[in-house]
Amino acid sequence: MSAVIETRNLTKTYGTVKALDGLSLIIPKGGVYGGLGPNGAGKSTLFRILLGLIGPTEGDASVMGGAIRDPKAMRRMGSMIETPRYPPYMSARQVLTWLSLAHGLTSDTTRTDRWLERVGLTEAADRRVRGFSVGMLQRLGVAAALITEPELIILDEPTSGVDIKTRDEVMHLLDELNHQDITILLTTHEINAVAAHLPWVVCMNGRIVAEGPPSDVFTPEVLKETYNAEIHITEYQGMKLVAESPHYFGRNDRQNHEHETVAGD
């Protein structure tokens, strides 16, 4: 199976800080891949390099069989990096029309309305984006990434700031798109809500710590090396999940918990 993305010894430094440290990664066509790691792990830096927004300090990468910044390769990609920002006076429909024209497409209301519907923004199509919530901007960003009907989409935290219902809708949409042979690379901080449901995850912290199905990768050892913290794993219906440690806030809550613990003994 041909590689859609390939990086070779990719290194990026900012002054004395090394954001990427010899990262080598191969992503074949047709999959869904989730990047996991703490803030500063280099996920956004990797995406920016793949999109040609910045260059690596060392190493190289190819996307869609072409070099970074190859116009032919770029036309076959869609992306959303962090929470998107658009001209505040534009409506959601105008944003997608504007982006369509910027990509050399004709103005097509049917196409823009179809993607607005797919991300649940039909009722807000004519609202100015200055009044959009973070979640609505995230959904509009996903629609913007898809407006050219690309073969590869790169999404940085596509479910950040959205409610549970919207998150599930976005993930179902990405699943549908993947079944249409679109390769998807995304990052997420939501290990249980998003990453645990993905077929392949890449744990990174400047470099690749481990990659594979969540059932193989989600181990205390791998996650400790990724996040530099003790992380407990539990299983539910055959799925590995991160077990959150309880935190008690306020003197009364802590005293009640300690009393219940003693009583239980």
N, C-alpha and C positions, 0 to 999 in steps of 0.2 A: 504494500500500500504506500503510495507516494506521500512524502512529508509536506504538510502545509506550512509548518513553521520548523525551522532548525536553527539553533544557536550553537556556536562553537567557542568555548572558552571565553564567554562574554564577561567583560569586566568594565565597571564604571566607577570612577572615583570623583568625589566632590571635595577638593582640597585634601584633607587628611582622612576623610570618611570614604570607605569603600562600600558603595551601595550594592554592587554585584561583584562576586569574586569567582571568576572562572566558571560561569554557569553554562552548562551544555544541556540542551533539551531538544527532543524531537517529538513533534506532534503530528501524527498521521491524519489523513483526510477523513472526515466524517464523524469525529467524536465530540464529546463534551468534556472539557477539562477545567478543573477548578484549582486555582492557586490559593494556597493558605499560608499564612505567616503573620507575625506581629507587625505593628507599625514600624517602618524603617527596614523591612525585610527585603526591599528591592522590587516588590511586585509592580508598582506604578512605574518605576524606572525601566523595568523590562518592557512594559507595554509602550512606553514612550519611544524606546529604541525601535521596537517592532514597527511602530507607526511612522518612523522617520522624523520624530519631533526633536530628538537629541541623538548624538552619536556615541558609540561606545569608546571607552579609553583603550581597550584592547579587545581582540576577538572580532568575530563577525556573525552575521545572521542572514538568513534568507526567508522570504515570505512568499507563498504562492509560487514557489519555484523561481522567483526573481530576487534581485538584490533589494535591500532596503531603499525606499524612495523610488523604486521603479514604477513609473506611472501606470503601466499595465497591471502590475500587482496591486497597486493602491486602489485601482478601480474595482477590484474584486473583493475589497474588504470594507467592513463597516466597523465603527468603533464608538465607545463612550468612555471617556476618561474622567473619573470623579463626577460629582454632581454638575451637570451641564449648565451653562449660562447662555442665555439668548437675549437679543434686543428686547427690553422690557415692554416696548410699545407694540410688539407683534403678538398676534394670536397664535395658538398652537398650530392651526392650519397654515397660517402665513409662514411660520417657522419651517414647516416641512416643505412648503412650496419654494421658499427661499433656498433651502438646502438642495432641493432637487435641481433647481436652476444652476446652483454653484457646482453641481456634479455633472452638468451638461445634459441633464434630462429636460424634457419638455414639461411645462406646467400641466399637471394631471390631477384634477380634484378627486377622481375616483381612486387613484393610487394613494393620495395623502389621507383621504377619509378611511380607506381600508386599514391603513396602519394605525390611525387614531382609534379605530374601533378595536383592533387587536390588542391594544394596550389599555383599553378602558377609558379613553379620553373623548369619546364622541360628544358627550354633553358639554365638554369644556372646549370644543374645537374653536369657538369664536371668542373665547376669553383671552384677555391679554395675559402673557406669562408672568408679568410683574406680580400678580396675585396668586401664583401657583405655590402650593406647598412643596417641600422637598420631595415628597413621594411622587407628586404629579410631575415635577421636573425630571425625576428618575424615569418615569414611564415615557415621557416625551423624548428623553435621551435614547431610550431603547428603540422607539419608533424612528428616530433620526438615524440610528445606526443601521436600520433595516430599509431605509427609503430607496436605496440603490439595488435592493434585492441581492446582497453580496453572497459569496461562497464561504466567507469567513467573517465572523464577528468577534471583536475583542471588547469585553465589557468589564469595567472596573467598578466593583460593588453595585451591580444592577438592582439589588434589593435593599440597598441602604436607605433608611428613612421611610420605608413604606410599611403599611400595616400588614397583618397576617394574610388577609384576603388578597391584597394586591400582590404580595410576595408570591403566594401560590399561583396567582394568575400569570405573573411574569415567568415563573418556572415552568408552568404548563405550556406557555407560548414558546419558550426556548426548546422544550421537548418536541413540540410540533415542528419547529423550524429544523431541528436536528434530523427529524424523520424525513425532511425534504432535502437531505444531504448537505446541510449547512454545518460547517465546523464551528464550534463555539469554545472560546477561551475566556474564562471569567475569573475574577477574584472575589473573595467573600471573607468576612469575619464571622459569619454565622455557621459554625461547624455543624451543629445539629440540624438547624432548619434548612440549610442549603447543601453544604458539602457532603453530609452523610448520605444524601440521596443521589449524588453524582456517580457516574460509572468510573471516573478516574480523577484522583486528586494529586496535586504536586505540593508537597510541603517544602517551603524554602525560607531561608534566613541568610540572604546574600548569596547563597548557593543552594543547590538541590539537596535537601536532607533525605527525602524519600519520595517515591511516587508509586502509584498503583491504585487498586480499588480501596475504598475506605475500610473495608473489612480487613485488609492486610496492613494498611498504613496507620490506621488509628490505634496506636499502641502507646502506653505511657512513655516508653523510651523515645520513640520518634517525636511525639508531641513535646516532650521535655526539651529535646534538642532543638526543636523548631521554636518554641516559645520561651525557653529558658525558665520554665516553671513546672512544678509538679502538677500533673493533670491526671485525673482519675477517669477510667473508662468503664462504662457499663454496657450491657446488651439488652436490647428490647426487640422482640420478634425477629431475632437474627441480625439486627442492625447494631453496629457499634456506635455509641454516643458518649459525649463528654458528660461526666457527672459533676454538676456544680456543687461546690462546698457551700453550706449555709452560712450566711452572715447575719448577725443579730445587731440591730441598731437600737440604741436607747437603753437606758439602765433597766427599765422595767421588763422589756422583752428578754434581755440577757438573764436577769434574775429569774424570770418565769421558766426559761429554758433550763437553767441550772437546777431549779427546784424540781422540775419534771424529770430531769435525768437522775437526780438523787432518789426521787420517789420510785422511779422505775427500777433502780438497783435493789 
